[in-house]
């Protein structure tokens, strides 16, 4: 199949270049049966996106998402690579428990999936997983969804990961400071009678882990940062020369806690925080403190997200909305350049996680405006705080290893 591009803005190392070009690709998805040439005009050709933080829910929670549905959603969102978190059943804490996921990735994924192994057995924070056996098959080690509470155990994990040449990817959360909270301990919580989650529950463990990085020399990455204190801690750690990186997510960059509604689609962990925190995150993007933007794509069933802020499960979906939301709210107003957004969503995560790049592209019509409608998602998850938002940018095609993974009909 051939995709002919006229007046395409093509991303290159030196910036964007206007050109006409033709891409040849094999079919890995149905194109309706007969189309062999697709012609697109005035689109934007980007290196395919990378998301280092997704929940594909398989094995164990097929009613929320599968590797097939999650990777189709990723392809529709312009992604060629996703890193899948280990809060599964069984938890991938050994090679035996990792095998079902590896088999399904091989059989069902339409983009590349790089699984994490858990740091501790069953993510219980008590005993180290079999890191040695899993190391050749995983992109790093994480107990995402739960912070490793034991400083000594985290140090042991860092020492082992360092010896194996792998990264520790940390969900930083101090359970002692949660006190039953479920949204940010800020204006909305106080005004509506909700229990809040304090910022220190995130930045406290980050500070602890950075000290352990100093001691072990481990390669370290912080998941979904949301507070101004975390930004400053990582900024100082980088200035010191520590081998650290971090990610944030679109909802922390676009929203603050005054925008919350009494709806489970606004509930995730960590929570959407204050405007001051949001502004600090933007500053962290601009000065290079924050390396990348991930989605923390976390699908749940409609029933699990229908219980309001207090009782709904934590997590929202994001693979199909991340780039349009960020382009509309950060690039179009001039807060970020398009080149910078590509760095944050493609170049930097691919480099940091040492992921392959081989004939991987996504093609966007950045002039197309539409409202986000969760009923159109390919993901089985529907909960997003961006539902109804008018955005610019529709992914027309995603090519992975020279194969067409997504083509808009």
Backbone torsions as a table, in degrees:
resi	resn	phi	psi	omega
1	UNK	NA	146.5	179.3
2	UNK	-120.7	139.2	172.8
3	UNK	-114.3	115.4	-179.7
4	UNK	-98.2	125.7	-176.2
5	UNK	-115.4	124.5	178.6
6	UNK	-114.7	134.9	-179.1
7	UNK	55.4	40.3	-178.8
8	UNK	-83.1	137.6	170.5
9	UNK	-86.8	107.4	-174.8
10	UNK	-100.0	127.3	179.5
11	UNK	-75.3	128.1	176.0
12	UNK	-135.6	168.8	-174.5
13	UNK	-56.5	-33.6	-177.2
14	UNK	-91.0	1.7	-177.8
15	UNK	125.1	-168.2	-177.8
16	UNK	-86.4	144.2	179.2
17	UNK	-129.9	133.1	178.4
18	UNK	-85.7	125.9	-175.5
19	UNK	-159.5	166.9	168.4
20	UNK	-104.8	141.0	-178.6
21	UNK	-157.6	168.8	179.5
22	UNK	-134.7	132.6	177.2
23	UNK	-112.0	134.7	173.5
24	UNK	-105.3	135.2	-179.7
25	UNK	-148.7	149.7	174.3
26	UNK	-80.2	160.9	-179.1
27	UNK	-93.4	118.8	169.9
28	UNK	-113.4	-3.4	174.2
29	UNK	-131.7	157.2	179.0
30	UNK	-67.2	137.7	177.8
31	UNK	-115.8	22.2	178.4
32	UNK	91.5	-2.4	170.0
33	UNK	105.4	-28.8	-170.7
34	UNK	-134.6	-14.0	-175.2
35	UNK	-72.6	124.8	177.5
36	UNK	-115.3	-17.8	178.8
37	UNK	-132.9	128.5	175.3
38	UNK	-116.5	129.9	179.3
39	UNK	-112.2	126.2	-179.2
40	UNK	-125.5	139.1	-176.3
41	UNK	-120.5	137.5	173.1
42	UNK	57.6	43.7	176.3
43	UNK	-102.2	-175.5	-179.2
44	UNK	-126.3	124.4	179.8
45	UNK	-100.0	118.0	-177.6
46	UNK	-121.0	155.6	167.2
47	UNK	-62.6	139.7	-176.1
48	UNK	-58.0	150.3	-173.9
49	UNK	-81.8	161.2	-180.0
50	UNK	-131.2	130.8	176.5
51	UNK	-121.1	113.6	-175.9
52	UNK	-89.0	9.5	-176.3
53	UNK	-149.0	89.0	176.2
54	UNK	-133.7	155.8	175.5
55	UNK	-115.5	111.1	-179.1
56	UNK	-95.8	-8.9	168.9
57	UNK	67.6	1.1	179.5
58	UNK	-118.8	128.9	8.9
59	UNK	-86.6	161.5	168.7
60	UNK	113.1	-34.6	-173.3
61	UNK	-134.2	54.7	-174.1
62	UNK	-62.3	-24.0	-179.1
63	UNK	-73.0	-15.1	177.6
64	UNK	-91.6	-42.9	-176.2
65	UNK	-169.8	155.9	171.3
66	UNK	-125.5	166.5	176.3
67	UNK	-61.5	-36.2	177.8
68	UNK	-64.9	-52.3	-176.9
69	UNK	-67.2	-40.0	-178.9
70	UNK	-66.5	-39.1	-179.1
71	UNK	-78.0	-28.3	171.2
72	UNK	-64.8	-40.0	176.0
73	UNK	-62.6	-40.7	179.1
74	UNK	-62.2	-45.3	179.3
75	UNK	-61.5	-40.4	178.6
76	UNK	-64.8	-28.0	178.4
77	UNK	-87.3	2.6	177.0
78	UNK	94.6	10.1	-175.4
79	UNK	-94.2	138.8	171.5
80	UNK	-103.9	-19.7	-175.4
81	UNK	-139.4	133.9	172.6
82	UNK	-134.8	147.4	176.7
83	UNK	-108.0	122.7	-170.4
84	UNK	-98.3	130.4	-175.8
85	UNK	-76.5	157.0	-167.7
86	UNK	-95.1	8.0	179.8
87	UNK	-79.6	77.7	-173.8
88	UNK	-126.8	-177.5	174.6
89	UNK	-137.9	107.3	5.6
90	UNK	-76.5	151.6	171.9
91	UNK	-64.7	132.0	178.3
92	UNK	-73.6	77.4	-179.9
93	UNK	-107.4	2.1	176.5
94	UNK	-153.0	166.2	178.9
95	UNK	-63.4	-36.8	177.9
96	UNK	-60.4	-42.4	-179.1
97	UNK	-79.2	-18.2	176.5
98	UNK	-81.0	-26.5	-173.0
99	UNK	-55.4	-45.5	-179.0
100	UNK	-57.8	-37.8	178.7
101	UNK	-68.4	-44.3	179.4
102	UNK	-60.3	-40.7	179.6
103	UNK	-64.7	-42.4	-179.8
104	UNK	-70.0	-36.7	175.1
105	UNK	-58.3	-47.0	179.5
106	UNK	-59.3	-40.3	-171.9
107	UNK	-88.7	-26.0	-165.9
108	UNK	-125.9	-15.9	-174.0
109	UNK	-78.1	139.6	175.8
110	UNK	-104.9	-5.8	168.6
111	UNK	-127.9	170.6	179.5
112	UNK	-73.8	131.7	177.9
113	UNK	-117.6	127.3	-179.5
114	UNK	-115.6	104.9	-175.0
115	UNK	-77.8	152.7	167.4
116	UNK	-93.4	148.6	164.7
117	UNK	-95.3	151.6	179.2
118	UNK	-74.5	151.8	176.2
119	UNK	-73.1	-41.4	-176.5
120	UNK	-123.8	157.9	-178.7
121	UNK	-60.8	124.9	179.8
122	UNK	57.2	21.6	-177.7
123	UNK	52.7	33.6	-179.0
124	UNK	-93.1	-6.8	176.3
125	UNK	71.6	26.4	-175.7
126	UNK	-115.1	-41.7	-176.4
127	UNK	-136.0	139.6	178.2
128	UNK	-63.3	141.4	173.0
129	UNK	-68.5	174.4	177.6
130	UNK	-81.3	75.8	-174.7
131	UNK	-64.0	-37.0	-178.5
132	UNK	-58.6	-47.7	-175.3
133	UNK	-68.6	-34.6	-176.5
134	UNK	-83.0	-21.3	-170.1
135	UNK	-49.9	-43.0	-178.2
136	UNK	-68.0	-12.9	-170.8
137	UNK	-114.5	-1.2	-175.0
138	UNK	-124.2	159.9	-179.4
139	UNK	-91.2	-6.9	179.7
140	UNK	166.2	-175.2	-178.8
141	UNK	-123.2	133.7	-177.6
142	UNK	-152.0	145.6	167.4
143	UNK	-108.0	45.9	-172.5
144	UNK	-54.0	142.6	-174.7
145	UNK	96.6	-19.8	178.2
146	UNK	-142.3	132.7	174.1
147	UNK	-79.4	142.9	173.4
148	UNK	-73.9	110.4	-171.8
149	UNK	-77.5	-30.2	-175.9
150	UNK	-83.5	119.8	177.1
151	UNK	-62.9	-40.6	-178.4
152	UNK	-65.7	-41.1	179.4
153	UNK	-67.1	-39.0	177.6
154	UNK	-64.4	-37.5	177.3
155	UNK	-63.9	-41.6	178.0
156	UNK	-62.5	-40.9	179.3
157	UNK	-63.5	-42.7	179.1
158	UNK	-64.1	-41.1	179.1
159	UNK	-63.5	-43.1	179.9
160	UNK	-67.9	-43.8	178.9
161	UNK	-61.6	-40.4	177.1
162	UNK	-59.1	-44.7	-179.9
163	UNK	-65.5	-30.4	-178.1
164	UNK	-90.2	-4.2	-178.5
165	UNK	71.2	30.4	-178.4
166	UNK	-116.8	162.2	-177.6
167	UNK	-99.5	141.5	168.4
168	UNK	-90.4	125.5	-176.5
169	UNK	-116.3	107.2	-162.7
170	UNK	-104.2	129.0	163.5
171	UNK	-87.0	111.7	-173.1
172	UNK	-99.4	110.7	-177.2
173	UNK	-156.7	122.4	178.9
174	UNK	-94.5	108.4	-175.8
175	UNK	-61.8	-25.4	-177.9
176	UNK	-67.9	-18.1	-175.4
177	UNK	-104.9	6.0	-174.5
178	UNK	-81.5	-43.4	176.1
179	UNK	51.7	38.5	176.9
180	UNK	75.9	11.2	-178.7
181	UNK	-71.7	157.5	-178.7
182	UNK	-145.5	-7.3	167.5
183	UNK	-135.2	174.4	-178.3
184	UNK	-60.9	140.3	177.5
185	UNK	-78.7	75.2	-175.3
186	UNK	-142.0	-152.0	-173.1
187	UNK	-58.6	-46.6	-175.0
188	UNK	-67.5	-43.3	180.0
189	UNK	-60.2	-45.6	-179.0
190	UNK	-66.7	-36.8	-176.7
191	UNK	-80.6	-15.6	-175.3
192	UNK	-124.2	12.0	173.9
193	UNK	72.3	31.1	178.7
194	UNK	-101.0	154.7	175.0
195	UNK	-81.5	131.7	-173.8
196	UNK	-101.3	155.3	173.4
197	UNK	-104.4	120.7	-177.5
198	UNK	-75.4	154.9	-179.4
199	UNK	-65.6	-31.4	-177.7
200	UNK	-63.7	-24.6	177.9
201	UNK	-62.0	-22.0	174.0
202	UNK	-94.3	-55.3	-171.0
203	UNK	-73.1	-23.7	176.9
204	UNK	-61.3	-52.3	175.9
205	UNK	-63.4	-31.9	175.9
206	UNK	-62.0	-45.5	178.7
207	UNK	-60.3	-42.9	177.5
208	UNK	-60.0	-47.5	-176.5
209	UNK	-66.5	-35.4	179.5
210	UNK	-64.6	-34.7	174.8
211	UNK	-65.1	-38.0	177.7
212	UNK	-68.3	-33.9	175.3
213	UNK	-63.2	-40.0	176.6
214	UNK	-59.0	-37.3	-176.7
215	UNK	-79.4	-33.4	-171.2
216	UNK	-105.4	-23.3	-174.5
217	UNK	73.6	17.4	-177.9
218	UNK	-68.9	145.6	170.7
219	UNK	-76.9	124.7	-165.1
220	UNK	-135.6	138.0	-179.3
221	UNK	-134.5	134.2	-179.9
222	UNK	-101.9	128.7	178.5
223	UNK	-75.0	153.4	165.8
224	UNK	25.5	64.2	-179.5
225	UNK	-73.2	147.2	-172.7
226	UNK	-138.5	-5.8	-174.0
227	UNK	-117.9	153.1	178.6
228	UNK	-64.7	-32.8	179.3
229	UNK	-66.3	-39.7	177.8
230	UNK	-62.6	-42.9	178.1
231	UNK	-56.4	-46.4	-177.6
232	UNK	-67.8	-38.4	177.6
233	UNK	-61.4	-43.0	-178.8
234	UNK	-72.1	-36.1	176.2
235	UNK	-58.0	-45.9	-180.0
236	UNK	-67.9	-38.1	179.5
237	UNK	-64.0	-40.0	178.1
238	UNK	-67.2	-40.1	177.9
239	UNK	-62.4	-29.8	178.5
240	UNK	-77.0	-17.8	178.9
241	UNK	97.7	11.6	177.9
242	UNK	-69.8	149.4	-177.5
243	UNK	-84.6	73.3	-174.6
244	UNK	-126.7	153.4	174.8
245	UNK	-148.4	171.7	-179.9
246	UNK	-157.5	166.1	177.3
247	UNK	-131.2	157.0	163.8
248	UNK	-130.9	-178.7	-174.2
249	UNK	-128.2	159.6	-175.8
250	UNK	-55.7	-39.0	-176.1
251	UNK	-66.4	-28.2	176.7
252	UNK	-75.9	-24.8	-177.7
253	UNK	-87.2	-24.1	-173.0
254	UNK	-104.3	-27.3	-170.7
255	UNK	-122.2	158.3	168.2
256	UNK	-128.4	173.0	-169.8
257	UNK	-70.7	-12.2	175.3
258	UNK	-73.7	-13.1	-178.9
259	UNK	-91.9	-0.3	-178.7
260	UNK	-63.2	153.5	173.3
261	UNK	-129.8	163.5	-179.4
262	UNK	-78.4	67.2	-172.8
263	UNK	-150.5	136.5	-178.2
264	UNK	-61.5	-17.9	179.8
265	UNK	-72.2	-4.4	175.6
266	UNK	-104.9	12.9	-175.2
267	UNK	-113.0	120.7	177.2
268	UNK	-152.7	169.6	-177.3
269	UNK	-128.0	119.3	0.1
270	UNK	-68.5	164.9	-176.2
271	UNK	-80.5	162.7	168.7
272	UNK	-62.6	129.1	-171.1
273	UNK	-109.9	-155.3	-170.2
274	UNK	-78.7	168.2	175.5
275	UNK	-63.5	-35.7	177.7
276	UNK	-62.7	-40.4	176.2
277	UNK	-65.5	-44.5	179.6
278	UNK	-58.0	-44.9	179.5
279	UNK	-64.6	-35.7	177.6
280	UNK	-66.7	-36.4	177.1
281	UNK	-65.1	-43.0	176.7
282	UNK	-59.4	-45.3	178.1
283	UNK	-60.5	-37.6	178.2
284	UNK	-66.1	-33.6	173.8
285	UNK	-64.6	-45.2	-173.3
286	UNK	-68.7	-34.2	-177.4
287	UNK	-96.5	3.7	175.8
288	UNK	87.7	2.9	176.9
289	UNK	-64.6	-44.2	177.4
290	UNK	-92.6	121.5	-170.4
291	UNK	-82.0	-31.6	-170.1
292	UNK	-157.6	163.6	174.5
293	UNK	-115.0	123.1	175.0
294	UNK	-113.9	170.1	-177.4
295	UNK	-98.7	-26.5	-166.9
296	UNK	51.6	42.9	177.8
297	UNK	-55.0	113.2	-172.3
298	UNK	-136.9	83.1	-176.7
299	UNK	-74.7	143.3	171.8
300	UNK	-132.7	168.8	176.5
301	UNK	-71.3	162.0	178.5
302	UNK	-59.9	-39.4	-179.7
303	UNK	-65.0	-40.6	-178.7
304	UNK	-66.7	-22.8	179.6
305	UNK	-103.9	10.4	-175.5
306	UNK	-102.7	11.2	-170.9
307	UNK	-102.4	18.0	178.5
308	UNK	79.1	-178.0	-176.9
309	UNK	-65.1	-39.5	-174.1
310	UNK	-71.7	-42.9	-167.3
311	UNK	-110.6	-9.1	175.2
312	UNK	-67.0	153.3	175.1
313	UNK	-70.6	153.5	178.2
314	UNK	-73.0	135.5	170.7
315	UNK	131.4	140.1	176.6
316	UNK	-133.4	162.2	178.7
317	UNK	-93.6	161.6	-175.4
318	UNK	-159.3	-8.5	-173.4
319	UNK	-62.0	-34.1	-175.2
320	UNK	-91.9	-4.1	-176.8
321	UNK	-120.1	-15.0	-168.1
322	UNK	-58.2	-54.9	-175.4
323	UNK	-65.0	-48.0	178.8
324	UNK	-60.3	-40.6	-179.8
325	UNK	-63.1	-44.2	-178.4
326	UNK	-72.2	-39.7	177.7
327	UNK	-61.5	-44.1	-176.7
328	UNK	-68.4	-42.5	-170.9
329	UNK	-95.0	-17.7	-179.5
330	UNK	-117.5	-40.7	-176.2
331	UNK	-81.8	-50.5	-177.0
332	UNK	-59.8	-37.7	176.6
333	UNK	-77.7	-4.5	177.6
334	UNK	88.4	13.1	178.4
335	UNK	-74.5	-41.9	174.1
336	UNK	-124.5	151.8	169.9
337	UNK	-81.7	158.9	176.0
338	UNK	-63.0	-36.9	177.0
339	UNK	-59.1	-42.1	179.8
340	UNK	-65.9	-39.7	178.5
341	UNK	-63.4	-39.4	176.9
342	UNK	-63.3	-40.3	176.5
343	UNK	-59.5	-44.9	-174.9
344	UNK	-71.8	-28.9	-175.2
345	UNK	-106.4	-6.9	-177.6
346	UNK	-138.2	-62.0	-171.5
347	UNK	-65.3	-52.7	-174.4
348	UNK	-65.8	-48.5	179.6
349	UNK	-64.6	-35.2	178.6
350	UNK	-64.3	-40.5	-179.6
351	UNK	-70.8	-46.1	-176.7
352	UNK	-63.6	-39.0	-177.8
353	UNK	-96.0	7.0	174.7
354	UNK	53.8	51.4	-178.5
355	UNK	-98.3	149.7	-175.3
356	UNK	-70.0	156.6	172.8
357	UNK	-139.1	115.4	-176.4
358	UNK	-153.0	99.5	179.4
359	UNK	56.3	48.0	-179.7
360	UNK	-112.7	116.9	-177.3
361	UNK	-138.9	156.8	165.6
362	UNK	-132.4	143.3	-176.0
363	UNK	-117.0	125.1	-174.2
364	UNK	-122.3	139.1	165.5
365	UNK	-95.7	99.6	-174.8
366	UNK	-79.5	-6.0	178.9
367	UNK	-93.5	-10.7	-176.5
368	UNK	-80.4	123.0	-180.0
369	UNK	-108.6	140.3	-179.1
370	UNK	-162.8	158.0	175.1
371	UNK	-85.4	142.0	177.0
372	UNK	-70.2	122.1	-178.1
373	UNK	-123.8	105.0	-177.6
374	UNK	-57.8	-24.4	179.4
375	UNK	-65.1	-17.9	178.9
376	UNK	-87.8	-8.1	-173.3
377	UNK	-63.3	146.3	169.1
378	UNK	-83.5	-26.3	172.2
379	UNK	-62.1	147.6	174.7
380	UNK	-73.8	-18.3	175.9
381	UNK	-81.8	147.1	-178.0
382	UNK	-125.9	-9.2	-172.0
383	UNK	-81.8	115.5	176.5
384	UNK	-145.0	137.1	175.7
385	UNK	-70.0	-9.1	-177.1
386	UNK	-95.8	6.6	179.7
387	UNK	-56.4	130.5	179.8
388	UNK	88.3	-13.6	179.3
389	UNK	-66.3	135.4	175.4
390	UNK	-84.2	123.7	-176.3
391	UNK	-130.3	161.2	173.2
392	UNK	-108.6	142.1	174.7
393	UNK	112.4	109.3	177.2
394	UNK	-121.1	125.8	178.4
395	UNK	-74.4	118.7	-178.2
396	UNK	-87.8	-32.4	-178.8
397	UNK	-162.0	148.4	173.2
398	UNK	-129.8	129.2	-177.8
399	UNK	-117.7	125.8	-177.9
400	UNK	-123.7	118.8	-178.5
401	UNK	53.6	40.6	177.7
402	UNK	77.1	7.2	179.6
403	UNK	-115.9	143.3	-179.7
404	UNK	-77.5	111.0	179.7
405	UNK	-94.3	-24.8	177.8
406	UNK	-149.4	135.5	173.2
407	UNK	-139.6	120.8	178.3
408	UNK	-69.7	130.1	-178.5
409	UNK	-81.4	NA	NA
